[in-house]
Every structure is written in C-alpha cells, then in structure tokens.
Amino acid sequence: MEVLAQTEIYKCRDKDGVINFRSIPCNKKEYGIKKHPAKRVELNSDGTKKTRKQIIADKLKEEKEFLDLTKRQQKLEKKRQQKLAEHRRNILRNCEKAKKDLYNYQHSDSVSAKETEAKRRITYWCR
C-alpha cells in the first residue's frame, strides 16, 4: 500500500539571515496560541506554600526511599537466586546418588528390591 502526501513548502530567510523551511508563506505570520506550562505550586499539609529547600528535601527523600526499595528488591532477588541454585544442586546430588546406588546394586551378588527403588529414584531426580 502506497500513501502519497503533498504539501507546499516555503523557503524563508529570517532577519538574521538564517534560512527556514515552513508550511505557510514567508510574508504571513503564524497564528495560534502558544501555551506555556503553568508553574506547579507545591503545598505543605497545612496549606502553606513549600519553600525551595522543602521541595528539594522532599525530592531527596523520595529518591532515597526509591534507592532503598531498589536495594531491598536486589537483596531479595539475590536470595531467591541462591535458593534456586541450592535447589538445583540438591537435585543433581540426589540424581548422582541414585545412579551410584543403582550401579552398586546391579554389580552386587544379590538382586533385591533396592535396585527397583534406585531406578524409581533415578526417574524422579534425573529428569
């Protein structure tokens, strides 16, 4: 799908000699409302206007709280990763133990239910 658009472009030179490209002719002024953002007034709990120092102190407090929260989240994630790694090590250790037990039972003189139990543990731990 091809979309074509067409408009007129005007090349204008301003009072400083800088060339500008515009969508309206050079001799016409741009009309419209230029809206400036309203200044945000922050108030204390008693309704008085906050001083610059109070605003800065509040922002610093918010940043500190955010950093503390981030550090707590990082610590929790690190603990979670450590628990997960320990769990994986336990699984591998149990798998290896079950394989070792099966090998020992298969190479012993008597065949017993322990061999069947070792096979069951291998299918459980060694997925």
Rosetta blueprint (number, residue, H / E / L):
1 M L
2 E L
3 V L
4 L L
5 A L
6 Q L
7 T L
8 E L
9 I L
10 Y E
11 K E
12 C E
13 R E
14 D L
15 K L
16 D L
17 G L
18 V L
19 I E
20 N E
21 F E
22 R E
23 S L
24 I L
25 P L
26 C L
27 N L
28 K L
29 K L
30 E L
31 Y L
32 G L
33 I L
34 K L
35 K L
36 H L
37 P L
38 A L
39 K L
40 R L
41 V L
42 E L
43 L E
44 N L
45 S L
46 D L
47 G L
48 T L
49 K E
50 K L
51 T L
52 R H
53 K H
54 Q H
55 I H
56 I H
57 A H
58 D H
59 K H
60 L H
61 K H
62 E H
63 E H
64 K H
65 E H
66 F H
67 L H
68 D H
69 L H
70 T H
71 K H
72 R H
73 Q H
74 Q H
75 K H
76 L H
77 E H
78 K H
79 K H
80 R H
81 Q H
82 Q H
83 K H
84 L H
85 A H
86 E H
87 H H
88 R H
89 R H
90 N H
91 I H
92 L H
93 R H
94 N H
95 C H
96 E H
97 K H
98 A H
99 K H
100 K H
101 D H
102 L H
103 Y H
104 N H
105 Y H
106 Q H
107 H L
108 S L
109 D L
110 S L
111 V L
112 S L
113 A H
114 K H
115 E H
116 T H
117 E H
118 A H
119 K H
120 R H
121 R H
122 I H
123 T H
124 Y H
125 W H
126 C L
127 R L
